[in-house]
Amino acid sequence: MITGSTFDRFARSVRERLFMPDNDDRCRVGMEIEMLPMLADSSLPSPLQRGDDGPSTLGFLRPYAMAEGWSEQRSPKGAPYFTLPNGWTLTFEPGGQIELCTAPSESVSAVAREASRILAELHSAARDAGIELLSVGIDPVNDIASIPLQLESSRYVAMTRYFESIGPSGVRMMRQTAATQLSVDAGKAPETRWRLLSDLTPYLTAIFANSARYAGEESGFQSFRAQCWRSLDASRTGVPHPELTACEAYTRFALDAFDMMRMDERGGYRTFSDWVFEGKGDTPQWETHLTTLFPEVRPRGHLEVRSIDALPPEELIAPAVLIAGLTYDAGSAAEARRLVPAVDDSMLNRAARCGLYDPEIASVATELTEIALRGAAALGEKVVCPDDVERAGELTFARLRATRSSVTAY
């Protein structure tokens, strides 16, 4: 275990790169919304590039983008993406999943409304081209053998090689899952905010679970996407060290995670700590390594909540309002802090498997929803308009009631 001045050096890097306090009290929300493009006639994943015949994702997107005034770009790694007139981007994940990335907005209502509009129009255009965009957490029809790696950058090739050395969950995550990720500002106390959001993640996973089926069968999980994340690599997922302060916890988490970007002379993988002991843990490698960690809430200068399955466009307002209310209203954040215990692996596993069918999780989720809605209303209509607070409540309580009714009927 790395200790002393060496540990302090890495901890300082984590604090300065990931947990730096903001100078103001901005209340911005950003969204990354993923979808699974599937061929309507076969339910197979849509190829990113056009083959000999039939539709492809880029085949329908390019003319659509041109008509909408979007600009096609290439990332430094050669992957295509589109820039929208409002500054948002449409990018692709390794299995060909589509991801709409918004800019951060001080209005939750505005960003959710615009995202929903763009996605609804995109769904319709894709359908006309013979492609169905699924807003679910994991491909419900196909197994991993049906989905090749569609973006073959050196990063994704290295990730694939690493995950394949462990088991199937990692490549499933890369190629078959879709999430609704919400980002919030770090605030003046980012470590406190990160820890609260981390402890909220089981309830967010349970409320918005939307991936019970996989490969044509019931998976046995309410969120099989969450289960894939739970089982892909314990060294780089979950909630790091609840017993430690946030910066110390994350530094320890990062050092103890396996470095997936390089192998030793025997073809094996080592933790980053192992490389440091050999004098091979320099700054560029450390910075790359930090980007390969996938905790439930990822600190990136802002805080990225990664625990929610992909949702239909019309439901995006619900997680956005709940997270904003619990994050930015001080009174609601304090209430939530008193309500939820420090998260552990068992709670994360229960949330993935049982979701709201777990009575304890459902009870706390109900209280959190009430707290979050009060908090969102307190932020004022410039952040969340009253109609959206009401709509978020309707959507969330409908999920809670549906599960409760199913349990009662059973």
BELSUL-V288396 format. One record per residue. N is the residue number from 0. RES is the residue in three letters. D_CENTER is the distance of its C-alpha to the mean C-alpha in Angstrom with 2 decimals. Layout:
n = {N;N}
res = {RES;RES}
d_center = {D_CENTER;D_CENTER}
//
This chain:
n = {0;1;2;3;4;5;6;7;8;9;10;11;12;13;14;15;16;17;18;19;20;21;22;23;24;25;26;27;28;29;30;31;32;33;34;35;36;37;38;39;40;41;42;43;44;45;46;47;48;49;50;51;52;53;54;55;56;57;58;59;60;61;62;63;64;65;66;67;68;69;70;71;72;73;74;75;76;77;78;79;80;81;82;83;84;85;86;87;88;89;90;91;92;93;94;95;96;97;98;99;100;101;102;103;104;105;106;107;108;109;110;111;112;113;114;115;116;117;118;119;120;121;122;123;124;125;126;127;128;129;130;131;132;133;134;135;136;137;138;139;140;141;142;143;144;145;146;147;148;149;150;151;152;153;154;155;156;157;158;159;160;161;162;163;164;165;166;167;168;169;170;171;172;173;174;175;176;177;178;179;180;181;182;183;184;185;186;187;188;189;190;191;192;193;194;195;196;197;198;199;200;201;202;203;204;205;206;207;208;209;210;211;212;213;214;215;216;217;218;219;220;221;222;223;224;225;226;227;228;229;230;231;232;233;234;235;236;237;238;239;240;241;242;243;244;245;246;247;248;249;250;251;252;253;254;255;256;257;258;259;260;261;262;263;264;265;266;267;268;269;270;271;272;273;274;275;276;277;278;279;280;281;282;283;284;285;286;287;288;289;290;291;292;293;294;295;296;297;298;299;300;301;302;303;304;305;306;307;308;309;310;311;312;313;314;315;316;317;318;319;320;321;322;323;324;325;326;327;328;329;330;331;332;333;334;335;336;337;338;339;340;341;342;343;344;345;346;347;348;349;350;351;352;353;354;355;356;357;358;359;360;361;362;363;364;365;366;367;368;369;370;371;372;373;374;375;376;377;378;379;380;381;382;383;384;385;386;387;388;389;390;391;392;393;394;395;396;397;398;399;400;401;402;403;404;405;406;407;408;409}
res = {MET;ILE;THR;GLY;SER;THR;PHE;ASP;ARG;PHE;ALA;ARG;SER;VAL;ARG;GLU;ARG;LEU;PHE;MET;PRO;ASP;ASN;ASP;ASP;ARG;CYS;ARG;VAL;GLY;MET;GLU;ILE;GLU;MET;LEU;PRO;MET;LEU;ALA;ASP;SER;SER;LEU;PRO;SER;PRO;LEU;GLN;ARG;GLY;ASP;ASP;GLY;PRO;SER;THR;LEU;GLY;PHE;LEU;ARG;PRO;TYR;ALA;MET;ALA;GLU;GLY;TRP;SER;GLU;GLN;ARG;SER;PRO;LYS;GLY;ALA;PRO;TYR;PHE;THR;LEU;PRO;ASN;GLY;TRP;THR;LEU;THR;PHE;GLU;PRO;GLY;GLY;GLN;ILE;GLU;LEU;CYS;THR;ALA;PRO;SER;GLU;SER;VAL;SER;ALA;VAL;ALA;ARG;GLU;ALA;SER;ARG;ILE;LEU;ALA;GLU;LEU;HIS;SER;ALA;ALA;ARG;ASP;ALA;GLY;ILE;GLU;LEU;LEU;SER;VAL;GLY;ILE;ASP;PRO;VAL;ASN;ASP;ILE;ALA;SER;ILE;PRO;LEU;GLN;LEU;GLU;SER;SER;ARG;TYR;VAL;ALA;MET;THR;ARG;TYR;PHE;GLU;SER;ILE;GLY;PRO;SER;GLY;VAL;ARG;MET;MET;ARG;GLN;THR;ALA;ALA;THR;GLN;LEU;SER;VAL;ASP;ALA;GLY;LYS;ALA;PRO;GLU;THR;ARG;TRP;ARG;LEU;LEU;SER;ASP;LEU;THR;PRO;TYR;LEU;THR;ALA;ILE;PHE;ALA;ASN;SER;ALA;ARG;TYR;ALA;GLY;GLU;GLU;SER;GLY;PHE;GLN;SER;PHE;ARG;ALA;GLN;CYS;TRP;ARG;SER;LEU;ASP;ALA;SER;ARG;THR;GLY;VAL;PRO;HIS;PRO;GLU;LEU;THR;ALA;CYS;GLU;ALA;TYR;THR;ARG;PHE;ALA;LEU;ASP;ALA;PHE;ASP;MET;MET;ARG;MET;ASP;GLU;ARG;GLY;GLY;TYR;ARG;THR;PHE;SER;ASP;TRP;VAL;PHE;GLU;GLY;LYS;GLY;ASP;THR;PRO;GLN;TRP;GLU;THR;HIS;LEU;THR;THR;LEU;PHE;PRO;GLU;VAL;ARG;PRO;ARG;GLY;HIS;LEU;GLU;VAL;ARG;SER;ILE;ASP;ALA;LEU;PRO;PRO;GLU;GLU;LEU;ILE;ALA;PRO;ALA;VAL;LEU;ILE;ALA;GLY;LEU;THR;TYR;ASP;ALA;GLY;SER;ALA;ALA;GLU;ALA;ARG;ARG;LEU;VAL;PRO;ALA;VAL;ASP;ASP;SER;MET;LEU;ASN;ARG;ALA;ALA;ARG;CYS;GLY;LEU;TYR;ASP;PRO;GLU;ILE;ALA;SER;VAL;ALA;THR;GLU;LEU;THR;GLU;ILE;ALA;LEU;ARG;GLY;ALA;ALA;ALA;LEU;GLY;GLU;LYS;VAL;VAL;CYS;PRO;ASP;ASP;VAL;GLU;ARG;ALA;GLY;GLU;LEU;THR;PHE;ALA;ARG;LEU;ARG;ALA;THR;ARG;SER;SER;VAL;THR;ALA;TYR}
d_center = {29.91;29.88;31.54;33.68;33.62;31.38;28.62;29.29;28.87;25.35;24.53;25.91;23.70;20.54;21.90;22.90;19.86;17.00;18.67;21.31;22.34;22.56;26.12;25.57;23.81;21.72;19.51;17.15;13.86;11.79;9.39;7.59;8.53;8.92;12.17;14.40;17.86;20.62;24.38;25.95;29.14;27.82;24.21;23.57;20.69;21.89;22.96;21.63;25.21;28.28;30.38;34.01;33.49;31.04;28.04;25.15;21.98;23.52;26.81;25.78;23.53;26.25;28.89;26.51;25.17;28.79;29.84;27.11;27.90;24.74;25.38;24.39;23.66;23.17;20.88;22.83;21.86;23.31;20.36;20.99;19.05;20.32;20.89;21.52;24.49;22.45;20.74;17.37;16.40;15.68;14.52;14.19;12.30;14.71;15.63;16.27;13.22;13.43;10.93;12.36;11.70;13.71;15.78;15.60;18.04;20.29;20.48;17.69;20.05;20.64;17.16;16.16;19.58;19.53;16.16;17.53;20.79;19.60;17.50;20.45;22.81;20.76;20.64;24.39;25.22;23.40;25.27;28.50;27.88;27.42;23.64;21.48;17.89;16.20;13.52;12.73;10.22;12.59;15.88;18.38;21.45;21.43;21.20;19.96;23.49;23.15;20.38;21.55;19.69;19.96;19.14;21.44;20.93;22.17;18.72;17.46;20.88;20.81;17.42;18.86;22.07;20.57;18.42;21.43;23.52;21.61;20.98;19.26;15.79;14.60;15.90;14.65;11.04;12.01;14.07;13.44;9.92;8.04;5.10;5.64;3.97;7.22;9.24;12.67;15.74;16.68;20.03;23.29;22.12;18.66;19.17;20.07;17.17;14.67;16.54;16.63;12.94;12.52;15.35;13.96;10.91;13.21;14.50;11.38;10.49;14.18;14.73;12.27;12.73;13.38;13.93;17.28;19.00;18.81;21.58;23.72;23.88;22.57;20.32;21.40;17.92;16.56;13.02;13.85;10.35;9.86;13.28;12.59;10.17;12.97;15.63;14.76;16.01;16.76;17.66;14.24;11.82;12.15;13.69;16.41;20.00;20.20;23.89;23.62;23.08;19.67;20.92;23.03;20.36;17.90;20.85;22.02;18.65;18.55;22.22;22.09;19.33;20.83;21.10;19.88;21.45;25.03;27.41;30.67;34.08;33.90;30.69;28.67;25.63;26.02;24.04;23.92;26.54;28.78;28.71;29.52;32.49;33.73;33.44;30.70;27.84;28.36;26.22;24.83;23.79;22.22;20.23;18.98;18.26;16.02;13.69;13.47;12.20;8.87;9.42;7.69;8.21;8.91;12.15;12.99;15.90;13.58;10.95;7.21;5.88;2.76;5.53;6.32;7.74;8.79;11.77;15.09;15.81;18.25;15.93;13.41;15.83;15.42;12.08;12.91;16.33;15.59;13.32;15.89;18.72;17.68;16.86;19.66;22.59;24.28;26.04;23.07;21.13;24.33;24.70;21.23;21.98;25.22;23.77;20.96;21.94;20.32;17.68;18.72;17.82;19.95;18.13;14.71;16.66;18.47;15.51;14.27;17.90;19.53;17.12;19.50;22.43;22.51;25.01;23.99;20.30;21.49;24.02;21.79;19.16;22.15;23.34;20.03;19.90;23.45;22.81;19.83;21.96;24.85;22.85;21.52;25.13;26.42;24.44;26.73;26.65;25.88;22.35;22.07;25.02;26.63;26.13;22.36;22.57;24.76;22.62;19.49;21.88;23.30;20.09;18.87;22.37;22.90;20.16;21.77;25.22;24.54;23.49;26.41;28.78;27.77;28.38;31.67;32.82;32.14}
//
